[in-house]
């Protein structure tokens, strides 16, 4: 298949994905209207939160925040503490992606406490890792590492293998950014093995790319090219699937 054909197929796949997302959004809007009409506040809140999360994933942050605040208000009114916590976490993520770090930390700390209060360890771990992301974006590496280690320990305790692998990659990448190449390589190789063992190609590719970056920074260019080419091949294979 030539490059033009691959490009055309990629654009077609992207267009198809957009159409699917639009249909999903329309169905959520329809379901939300039905729940509202029959007075099902819980269903209405769930649909509103899902719409907010869809908008968040599309980088439509203002619209996402409006939906999530609306959903959060409904969850609070029906005393659904878990629903409220999930909305609070999503709002923290919106603020993080907008680089509004102080507000993001406030929301994420609130979400973490709320998840802990209802015994949702997965939610608490995700909030902890998100707090690490905020710190990482501010180049506060030591604090980011502490948060990631804390999240990793929780994920390990509840058997979340994919999340453990993600934390391990995260820790390796933090070390890479600090030019601690030996320790970074150990973490990244560990994460890569974890991703491979659970069949997660994207995670493995991210690790291989990071390992290539370590080699590049060490001026080991031939080995770096090998790793980066391997990562690119996996990324391309994922896109073409």
N, C-alpha and C positions, 0 to 999 in steps of 0.2 A: 504493500500500500504506500503510495507516494505521500509527500508532505502535504500537498494541497488536499488530498482526500482525507488525511488524518485531521487536518484543520477543519474541514467541512463537517466531519463526523463529530468532532469535539463541540463545534458550535451547535450542531443539531441536538446533541445530548444535553448541552447547557440549556437550550431553548425548551427541550422536553422537561427538564428538571424545573424550570421556571413555571411552566404550565401546570405541573403537578403541585407546586407550592401554591399557586394561585387558586387551584381547585380546592386544596386543603383549607386555605384561608376562607374561601367562600362557604365551605361546608361548616366550618367552625362558627362563622357569622350566623348561618342559618340555624345551627343547633343552639347557639346562644340565644337567639330571638325566641325559639320555641321554649327553652327553659325559662326565660323571663316571662313569657306569656302564661305559662302554667304555674308560675310561682315557685319554681325549683331553684332556689338561690344557690345551692351547692353546685348544681350543673352549670348555672350561669357563670359562677365564679371560675369553675374549671376551664370553661371555654374561653373566658376573658383572659385568664392567665396563659393558656396555650397560644392565644393570638399575640399576647405580649411577647412571649418567648420566640415565636416565629419572627416577629418584627425585630427583636433583639438580634437574632441570628442573621437577619438581612441587613444589619447595621442601621436600621431605622430607629435611632435611639430615642428621639422625642416621642414618637408615636408609641414605641414600646413602653416607655415609662408611664405614659398616660393609661395604657391598658393595664399595666401591672399595678399601678396605684389604685385603679378602679377595682381590680380583682382583690387586691389586699383589703380594701375597705369592706367588700362583701364578705370575705372570709372572717374578718374581725367581727362583723355584725352577727354572724352565725356561730361565732366562737370556735372556728376551725383553726386550731393553733398550728397544725402542720401546713395547711394551705397558706396561712399568713407567713410562716417561716420561709416557704418556697418562694413566695412573691418578694419577700425582703431580700433573699439571696439574689434573685434575678435583678432586682433594682440595684443592688450593689455591683453586679456585673456590668450593668449599663453604665453606671458612674465610673467604674474602672476603665471601660473602653473609651470613655470620654475624657480620660486623664483627670478626672475630678477626685483625686486620691483621698483627700480628707473626708469627703462625704462618703466615698466608697468604703473606707475603713469603718466608718460609723455604721453603715448598713450591714456590712458583712459581719462585724462583731455582734450586732443585734441578731442577725440570722443564726450565727453560731450558737449564741446563748439560747435562742428559741428552739433550735434543733435539740440541743442538750436537754432542755427542759422537758421535751416530749419523748426523750430516749431514742431519737433518730441519729445514730452514730454516723451513718453514711452522709447525711446532710451536714452534720457537724464537721466531718472530715473534708467535704467539698468546700465548705465555708473557710476552713483553715487554709486549704491550698489556695483558694482565691485571695485570701489575705497575703499569702506568700507572693502571689502574682503582683499584687499592688506594690509590695516592697521591692520586688525584682525590677519592676518598671521604674522605680526610683533609685535603682542601683544600690539598694541597701541589702547587700548580699548575705551578710551574716544572719540578719533577722529573717530574710527570705528562706534561708537554709533551715533555720529552726522551725519555721512553720511547715515546711515541706516534710521534714523529719517527723514532726508531730502528726501530720496527716497520714504519712506512710505507715506509721505504727498503728493508727486506727484502721486503715484499709487492710493491713495484714491481719489484725485481730478479727475482722469480719469476713475474711476470705475473698476480698475484692482483688483478684490477681491483676486485672488490667489496670486498675487504679494504682496498685503497688508498682507496676512496671512504669507507668507514667511518672510517678513520683521519683523513681530511680533515675529515669532519663532527665527529669527536671533538675535533680541534684547534680547530675553529671554536667548538664549544660551551665548551671550556675558556676561550677568549678572551672569550666572552659572559659567563661567570661572573665574569671579572675586570673586566668593564665596559669592555673594549677593543672597542668596537662597530664601528669602521671595519674593523679587521683581521678581526674575527669575521665580518662580512658577506662579506668577500672569500673567506674559507675556506668559508663555508657555501654561497655561490653556486657555488663550484668543486665542492664535494661534490655539490650538487643536480644540476649538469650531468652529473657522472659517473654518478650513480644513474640519471638519465633515459636516458643513452646506453646503459646495459646493461639497461634495462627493469625496474629495481627500484623499484616504487612505494612500498614502506614506507620505504626509505631516503630517497627524494625527499620524502615527507611529513614525516619527522623533520627534514629540513633546512628545509622551509618553516615548520614549527612554530617551530624555533629562530630563523629569520629574523623571524618574527612577534614572538617574545619580545624580540629586539633592538630592533625598532621600538617595542614597548610601553615598554621601559625608556628609550627616547629620547623618550617622550611623543608619538610620531607615531601617534596612536591610530587614525585612519582607515585608514592603510596597514597597521597591525598587525592590525586586524580582518579586512582582506582576506586577508592571509596565513594567519591562524589559521583563518578559515572555509575557505580552500582546503585546508589541512592536514586539517581535520576531515572534509571531504568525501571526501578520499582514504582516510583511516582507515576511515570508514564503508563505503566501497566495498569495501575489503579484507575487512572483517568480514562483509559480506553475500555475498561470493563463495563 
